[in-house]
Amino acid sequence: MAINIYREPSSLSTPYSPVYFDVSSDLGTITSMIADVYVNSSLVGTFNKEPIIGTTNSFRFEVGDVLKKHFTNDIQIPTSTTIRQSEGSALNYHIRAFEVLDNGTTFDSSWSEDGAGTNYAQSSTLTAFDGIMHHQQQLSDYTCNSSTDLFLTNVKYNEGAAYVYRQPTATRGIPFEIGFLCDSSCDIRYLELDSDFNVLSDSYLGSLLPTNNKAITQIYGDYNASAKYFRIRLYNSALSVISRTYNYIIVDGCEDDVTIFWKNQYGSYDQYSFGGNYKKSAKSRQKTYSKRLNYNHDIIDRGDKVRLSDNRETFTVYTQTEDTYTIDYLHEILQSTDVYLYSLAGTRSIKELIPIIVTNGSSQSLNDDDVVTQFSLTYELANKKKSQLG
C-alpha cells in the first residue's frame, strides 16, 4: 500500500470555494477510496469515491460542503475591552484516506466506522473560515502580514464608515466588534485620539496567536471623555505594523439610535447605528376555522375560531447624510441573512440582540452631485402565536 495525498487546499481557505484533496494509490487492484473528514479532531463525515474519469488510481474529495455545516459565529456582548478567539467561525480540519481493494471475490479495506480504521494516509491539518469571498478578492489581502493588509470588513480603513459609541454609564454601551485573520503571533493595539489626532491613550490588548487563524476584538465603549477618535491595528512581535490602520469616530449615543449588526461576507460582524427619526407600523393576520355548533350551543360558541395569529411590527430607520462609499457599504445589510437589532430595553441596562428580517433598503441623493446621500432600512419583528382555543 502507498497512498499519496498529492494535492491539498491552501493552509487557510474558505469552504464556499471548492476545497479539494487529490489522492492516489499505487495498487493495481484498487477500486475506490474512502476518506474520513475531521473537524477540530472530531470525525464528522465519510466519503467513498471512484477514480477520476480517465484514471485508474486517482481520486478527488471535495469537503467544503461538510465544513459549511460546522461553522457557528454568535455575537457576544462583552463587559470590557477584550480579544476573543472566534473559534466557531474558523475550523481546523484534515482527512484520512483508505484504499478499497478488489480481491476477485470481495472488496477489502482497512477502513472502519467511528474512526477506528487503520493503514491510512493523513493530510496536513488545515484551516477554513466562514468567509464568502468574491472571486476577484485575494485571501492574502485579508491575512495580516503587512501594513496594507485588511481586517475582515469593507469599512473605510482611513476614516471609518461606522461610528464607535461612547458608553454613557456603567450599565449602558453598544459593543464594537471587528475581526481579523493572522497566521502568526500578533499584538493588537488601540489608541484613543483627540479632535486633533493627538494620542490620549495607547494600549496593547495582549499578544495573541489565534488557534484557528481567526480572532475577534470587542470594545465595550469605555472611552476617555476627551477622545474623539478610536484607532486599531495589528503588530508583529518586532512591533512592526502588519495591518491597515483603522480610524473610527467616537460619538455620544442618542435615545433614538438604532444599531444594526449584520454578518458580512468575511464571516465577521459589522455594525452601524442609524440615527434620527424612524417610522413604525404594525399589522396582524389571522388564520381561522369554523367549528360545528351543537344544537344546545351557547352564545360564546358562535363564530370562527382563531388557529394562528401572525403579528408583525415594521420599522424604517434612516442614516445621517453619508458619502456614497458608506452607502454602498450599508447595502451589504441587504445581502446578509444574519441580521440583528441591538436593543437597550426596559431601564436601558438590559442588553438584547434581536434577530430581524430585513425587507427593504434604499438610498436617495441629497444634492445634485450625488456626493451626499441618505440610506433607509426597513425591517420586521415577527411573532407567530398559536391559539389555545379549539
C-alpha positions as CSV (number, residue, x, y, z in Angstrom):
1,M,0.0,0.0,0.0
2,A,1.2,3.5,-0.8
3,I,-1.5,6.2,-0.5
4,N,-0.3,9.6,-1.7
5,I,-2.3,12.8,-0.9
6,Y,-0.6,14.8,-3.6
7,R,-2.7,18.0,-3.6
8,E,-4.2,19.8,-0.6
9,P,-6.2,23.0,-0.2
10,S,-4.3,26.1,1.0
11,S,-3.4,26.3,4.6
12,L,-6.2,28.9,5.1
13,S,-9.2,28.8,2.8
14,T,-13.0,29.4,2.7
15,P,-15.3,26.4,2.0
16,Y,-17.6,28.5,-0.2
17,S,-15.0,27.9,-2.9
18,P,-14.1,24.3,-3.8
19,V,-12.0,22.6,-1.1
20,Y,-10.2,19.7,-2.9
21,F,-8.0,16.9,-1.8
22,D,-6.4,14.8,-4.6
23,V,-5.3,11.3,-3.6
24,S,-3.7,8.4,-5.5
25,S,-2.7,4.8,-4.9
26,D,0.0,2.6,-6.5
27,L,-2.1,-0.6,-6.2
28,G,-3.5,-2.0,-9.4
29,T,-6.4,-3.7,-7.6
30,I,-7.8,-0.5,-6.1
31,T,-11.5,0.1,-7.0
32,S,-12.4,3.1,-4.8
33,M,-11.1,5.1,-1.9
34,I,-12.7,6.2,1.4
35,A,-11.9,9.5,3.2
36,D,-12.9,10.3,6.8
37,V,-13.2,14.1,7.4
38,Y,-12.2,15.5,10.8
39,V,-13.2,19.0,12.1
40,N,-11.3,20.1,15.2
41,S,-10.1,16.5,15.7
42,S,-13.7,15.1,15.6
43,L,-14.9,12.7,12.8
44,V,-17.8,14.5,11.0
45,G,-18.2,12.7,7.7
46,T,-17.1,10.0,5.3
47,F,-16.8,9.8,1.5
48,N,-16.5,6.9,-0.8
49,K,-15.2,7.9,-4.3
50,E,-14.5,6.0,-7.5
51,P,-11.4,7.0,-9.6
52,I,-11.5,10.3,-11.6
53,I,-12.7,9.6,-15.1
54,G,-9.7,8.7,-17.3
55,T,-7.6,7.3,-14.4
56,T,-7.5,4.1,-12.5
57,N,-5.9,5.2,-9.3
58,S,-6.6,9.0,-8.7
59,F,-9.4,10.3,-6.5
60,R,-10.8,13.7,-5.6
61,F,-12.6,14.6,-2.4
62,E,-14.4,17.9,-2.0
63,V,-15.0,18.6,1.7
64,G,-16.3,22.2,1.6
65,D,-20.0,21.1,1.9
66,V,-19.1,19.2,5.1
67,L,-17.2,22.1,6.6
68,K,-20.0,24.6,6.0
69,K,-22.3,22.8,8.4
70,H,-20.0,23.2,11.4
71,F,-19.5,27.0,11.5
72,T,-21.0,28.9,14.3
73,N,-20.4,32.6,14.9
74,D,-22.6,34.3,17.5
75,I,-22.4,37.9,18.6
76,Q,-21.3,38.3,22.2
77,I,-21.8,41.3,24.4
78,P,-18.7,42.0,26.4
79,T,-18.4,43.8,29.6
80,S,-14.9,45.2,28.9
81,T,-12.4,45.6,26.1
82,T,-11.3,42.1,25.2
83,I,-9.9,39.8,22.5
84,R,-11.6,36.5,21.9
85,Q,-11.0,33.6,19.6
86,S,-13.7,33.3,17.0
87,E,-13.5,29.5,17.4
88,G,-16.8,28.6,15.8
89,S,-16.1,30.7,12.7
90,A,-12.8,29.1,11.9
91,L,-12.2,25.4,11.8
92,N,-9.1,23.1,11.8
93,Y,-9.7,20.1,9.6
94,H,-7.9,17.1,7.9
95,I,-8.8,13.9,6.2
96,R,-7.7,10.2,6.5
97,A,-7.7,8.3,3.2
98,F,-8.2,4.5,2.9
99,E,-8.0,2.1,-0.1
100,V,-10.7,-0.3,-1.1
101,L,-9.3,-3.3,-2.9
102,D,-10.8,-5.8,-5.3
103,N,-9.6,-9.2,-4.4
104,G,-11.6,-11.0,-7.1
105,T,-14.4,-12.2,-4.8
106,T,-14.6,-9.5,-2.1
107,F,-13.8,-5.8,-1.6
108,D,-11.4,-5.3,1.3
109,S,-10.4,-2.2,3.2
110,S,-8.8,-1.3,6.5
111,W,-11.4,1.4,6.9
112,S,-13.8,1.0,9.9
113,E,-16.6,3.0,11.4
114,D,-16.2,5.8,14.0
115,G,-12.6,6.5,13.0
116,A,-11.4,3.1,14.0
117,G,-9.7,2.3,10.6
118,T,-6.0,1.6,10.2
119,N,-3.4,1.8,7.4
120,Y,-4.5,5.3,6.2
121,A,-2.7,8.3,4.9
122,Q,-3.5,11.5,6.8
123,S,-3.4,15.0,5.3
124,S,-2.0,18.2,6.9
125,T,-4.2,20.0,9.4
126,L,-5.6,23.0,7.6
127,T,-7.9,25.9,8.5
128,A,-11.1,27.1,6.9
129,F,-13.0,30.2,7.9
130,D,-16.6,31.1,7.1
131,G,-15.9,33.9,4.6
132,I,-17.7,34.0,1.3
133,M,-15.0,35.8,-0.7
134,H,-15.8,37.5,-4.0
135,H,-14.0,35.8,-6.9
136,Q,-11.9,38.9,-7.5
137,Q,-10.8,39.2,-3.9
138,Q,-7.5,37.8,-2.8
139,L,-7.5,36.0,0.6
140,S,-3.9,37.1,1.1
141,D,-5.1,40.7,1.3
142,Y,-7.0,39.8,4.5
143,T,-4.3,37.8,6.2
144,C,-2.4,40.4,8.2
145,N,1.3,40.3,7.4
146,S,1.9,43.8,6.2
147,S,0.7,47.4,6.7
148,T,-1.5,47.1,3.6
149,D,-3.5,44.0,4.7
150,L,-7.1,44.4,5.7
151,F,-9.4,43.5,8.6
152,L,-12.5,41.4,7.8
153,T,-14.7,44.3,6.9
154,N,-15.3,46.7,4.0
155,V,-15.5,49.7,6.2
156,K,-13.2,52.6,5.2
157,Y,-10.0,51.9,6.9
158,N,-8.8,55.5,7.0
159,E,-11.9,57.2,8.3
160,G,-14.4,54.6,9.5
161,A,-17.8,54.2,7.9
162,A,-19.2,53.1,11.2
163,Y,-19.1,55.1,14.4
164,V,-18.0,53.9,17.7
165,Y,-20.3,54.9,20.5
166,R,-19.2,56.1,23.9
167,Q,-20.6,54.4,26.9
168,P,-22.7,56.9,28.8
169,T,-22.9,54.9,32.1
170,A,-21.6,51.8,33.7
171,T,-24.6,49.8,32.6
172,R,-25.0,51.1,29.0
173,G,-23.0,50.8,25.9
174,I,-23.1,49.5,22.4
175,P,-20.4,46.8,21.8
176,F,-18.0,47.3,18.9
177,E,-16.6,44.2,17.1
178,I,-14.0,43.8,14.4
179,G,-12.4,40.5,13.1
180,F,-9.1,39.7,11.5
181,L,-7.0,36.8,10.2
182,C,-3.5,36.3,11.4
183,D,-1.3,33.3,10.7
184,S,1.4,34.2,13.2
185,S,1.6,35.7,16.7
186,C,0.4,39.3,16.7
187,D,-0.4,42.1,19.1
188,I,-3.5,44.2,18.8
189,R,-3.2,47.8,19.7
190,Y,-5.7,50.5,20.1
191,L,-5.3,54.3,20.6
192,E,-7.7,57.0,21.6
193,L,-7.2,60.4,19.9
194,D,-8.5,63.9,20.5
195,S,-10.0,66.1,17.8
196,D,-6.5,67.0,16.5
197,F,-5.5,63.3,16.4
198,N,-3.2,63.7,19.4
199,V,-2.8,60.4,21.3
200,L,-4.6,60.3,24.6
201,S,-4.0,56.6,25.3
202,D,-2.1,53.8,23.7
203,S,-2.9,50.3,24.8
204,Y,-2.0,46.8,23.9
205,L,-4.8,44.3,24.2
206,G,-2.3,41.5,24.6
207,S,-0.2,39.1,22.5
208,L,-2.4,36.7,20.5
209,L,-1.8,33.6,18.4
210,P,-5.2,32.6,17.0
211,T,-5.9,29.0,17.4
212,N,-7.6,28.8,14.1
213,N,-6.0,31.8,12.4
214,K,-9.0,34.0,13.2
215,A,-9.8,36.2,16.1
216,I,-12.3,38.9,17.1
217,T,-11.6,42.0,19.2
218,Q,-14.5,43.6,21.0
219,I,-14.6,47.1,22.7
220,Y,-17.3,48.0,25.0
221,G,-17.3,51.8,24.8
222,D,-15.4,52.8,27.9
223,Y,-13.5,55.6,26.2
224,N,-11.7,58.6,27.5
225,A,-14.1,61.5,27.9
226,S,-11.9,63.7,25.7
227,A,-11.5,61.1,23.0
228,K,-12.9,61.9,19.6
229,Y,-11.3,59.1,17.5
230,F,-10.5,55.4,18.0
231,R,-7.7,53.7,16.2
232,I,-6.9,50.0,15.9
233,R,-4.2,48.0,14.2
234,L,-2.1,44.8,14.5
235,Y,1.7,44.5,15.2
236,N,4.0,41.5,15.0
237,S,6.4,40.5,17.7
238,A,9.0,43.0,16.4
239,L,6.4,45.8,16.8
240,S,6.1,46.3,13.1
241,V,2.6,47.2,11.7
242,I,1.1,44.2,10.0
243,S,-2.4,45.6,9.2
244,R,-4.1,48.7,7.8
245,T,-4.8,51.3,10.4
246,Y,-8.5,51.8,11.0
247,N,-9.9,55.0,12.4
248,Y,-13.4,55.4,13.9
249,I,-15.2,58.5,15.1
250,I,-16.3,58.3,18.8
251,V,-19.8,59.8,19.2
252,D,-22.3,60.1,22.1
253,G,-25.3,57.9,21.7
254,C,-28.8,59.2,21.4
255,E,-32.0,57.6,22.7
256,D,-33.4,57.3,19.2
257,D,-30.3,55.5,17.8
258,V,-30.9,52.0,16.3
259,T,-27.8,49.8,16.0
260,I,-27.9,47.0,13.4
261,F,-25.4,44.2,13.3
262,W,-25.0,42.0,10.3
263,K,-22.7,39.1,9.3
264,N,-20.6,40.2,6.3
265,Q,-19.0,38.1,3.5
266,Y,-15.9,37.5,5.6
267,G,-17.8,35.8,8.4
268,S,-17.4,38.7,10.8
269,Y,-20.0,41.1,12.1
270,D,-20.3,44.7,11.1
271,Q,-22.5,47.3,12.7
272,Y,-23.9,50.7,12.1
273,S,-26.1,53.0,14.2
274,F,-29.0,54.6,12.4
275,G,-29.8,58.0,14.0
276,G,-32.7,60.4,13.9
277,N,-36.4,59.7,13.1
278,Y,-37.9,56.3,12.4
279,K,-41.2,55.0,11.2
280,K,-43.2,52.2,12.8
281,S,-46.2,50.3,11.6
282,A,-48.0,47.1,12.8
283,K,-50.2,44.6,11.1
284,S,-51.9,41.4,12.3
285,R,-53.0,38.5,10.2
286,Q,-55.1,35.6,11.5
287,K,-56.0,32.1,10.3
288,T,-59.3,30.9,11.4
289,Y,-61.5,27.8,11.2
290,S,-65.3,27.3,11.6
291,K,-66.3,24.9,14.4
292,R,-69.6,22.9,14.0
293,L,-72.1,24.0,16.7
294,N,-74.1,21.6,18.8
295,Y,-77.8,22.0,18.9
296,N,-77.5,23.3,22.5
297,H,-74.7,25.7,21.9
298,D,-74.2,28.9,23.9
299,I,-73.7,32.3,22.5
300,I,-70.0,32.1,23.3
301,D,-69.6,29.2,21.0
302,R,-70.7,31.1,17.9
303,G,-68.3,32.5,15.3
304,D,-64.9,31.4,13.8
305,K,-62.0,30.3,16.0
306,V,-58.5,31.7,15.6
307,R,-56.0,29.0,14.8
308,L,-52.9,31.2,14.2
309,S,-52.2,34.8,14.8
310,D,-49.3,36.5,12.9
311,N,-48.4,39.8,14.4
312,R,-45.7,42.0,12.7
313,E,-44.1,45.3,13.5
314,T,-42.3,47.0,10.7
315,F,-39.7,49.8,11.2
316,T,-37.9,52.1,8.9
317,V,-34.7,53.7,10.1
318,Y,-32.5,56.3,8.4
319,T,-28.9,57.2,8.4
320,Q,-27.5,60.7,8.7
321,T,-26.2,62.2,5.5
322,E,-23.3,60.0,4.3
323,D,-21.0,59.8,1.3
324,T,-21.6,57.3,-1.5
325,Y,-18.8,54.9,-0.2
326,T,-20.6,54.5,3.1
327,I,-24.0,54.0,1.4
328,D,-22.5,51.2,-0.7
329,Y,-21.1,49.6,2.4
330,L,-24.5,49.7,4.1
331,H,-26.1,47.8,1.1
332,E,-24.2,44.8,2.5
333,I,-27.0,44.5,5.1
334,L,-29.4,43.6,2.3
335,Q,-27.1,40.7,1.3
336,S,-26.9,39.2,4.8
337,T,-29.2,36.5,6.2
338,D,-27.9,37.0,9.7
339,V,-29.0,40.5,10.9
340,Y,-29.6,41.7,14.5
341,L,-31.1,44.7,16.3
342,Y,-29.2,45.8,19.4
343,S,-31.7,46.9,22.0
344,L,-31.4,48.8,25.3
345,A,-34.6,47.6,26.8
346,G,-36.6,48.5,30.0
347,T,-34.4,50.5,32.3
348,R,-31.8,50.6,29.4
349,S,-29.5,48.4,31.3
350,I,-30.8,45.2,29.8
351,K,-29.0,44.5,26.5
352,E,-30.5,42.3,23.9
353,L,-29.6,41.2,20.4
354,I,-32.9,40.6,18.5
355,P,-32.9,38.8,15.1
356,I,-34.7,40.8,12.5
357,I,-36.0,40.3,9.0
358,V,-34.8,43.0,6.6
359,T,-37.4,43.6,3.9
360,N,-36.1,46.7,2.0
361,G,-33.3,49.2,1.8
362,S,-32.9,52.2,-0.4
363,S,-30.8,55.4,-0.8
364,Q,-31.6,58.9,-2.1
365,S,-29.4,61.7,-3.2
366,L,-29.5,64.9,-1.1
367,N,-27.6,67.1,-3.6
368,D,-27.2,67.5,-7.3
369,D,-23.7,65.9,-7.5
370,D,-24.8,62.6,-5.7
371,V,-22.0,63.2,-3.2
372,V,-24.1,63.3,-0.1
373,T,-26.8,60.6,0.3
374,Q,-29.1,59.0,2.8
375,F,-29.9,55.3,3.3
376,S,-33.1,53.9,4.8
377,L,-33.6,50.4,6.0
378,T,-36.9,48.6,6.6
379,Y,-37.1,45.6,8.9
380,E,-39.7,43.5,10.7
381,L,-40.2,42.0,14.1
382,A,-42.4,39.0,13.7
383,N,-44.3,37.0,16.3
384,K,-46.5,34.0,15.4
385,K,-48.8,32.8,18.1
386,K,-50.9,29.6,18.1
387,S,-54.3,29.9,19.6
388,Q,-55.2,27.9,22.7
389,L,-58.8,27.6,21.5
390,G,-60.2,24.7,19.7
